[in-house]
Amino acid sequence: MLGASLLLAGCAVLEPPPPVEETPQQAQERRAAAPRPAYNLTGYPPAVRDGYIDGCESARKSAYGRKDEKRFAADAKYRMGWNDGFSICSRR
């Protein structure tokens, strides 16, 4: 009898605790700590790669989407990469 009781008690299912809502600040910190998306842009200068990733992610409206306005205005390679990334990823 004791064995059957223990066996049945071992099969009892406990409900998991409800998920804790994350605050906007916690969400921002989590996204900042996550790795940036990877693209195969081998052979391109770093400024073009950075711009392409920023532009493409902006077109996709992802959490990584951004436009570094100062760099966009001052760096032709970043600007070209951003415009190309935005244009290509907008079509998908």
C-alpha positions, 0 to 999 in steps of 0.5 A: 500500500505504501509503495503504491502511494509513493508511486502515485505521488511520484507521478503528480505534476506540479504546475510551473510558476508563471513566467515573470514579465520582463520590463522594457529596461530588461528587454533592452539590456537583453537585446544589447547583450545578444550577438548581432546578426551575422552576414557573409560580407567577406571582402568588404571594408568594416564600414560597409559591413556595419552599414549593411547590417544596420540597414538590413536590420532596419528594413526588417524592423528588428531590434538590431535596426539602427542608423548611426546618423553621424556616421551616415553623414560622415562616412561614405562607405557606411552610408553605401552599406546602409543604403544597400542593406536597407534596399536589398532587405526591404524586398524580402 
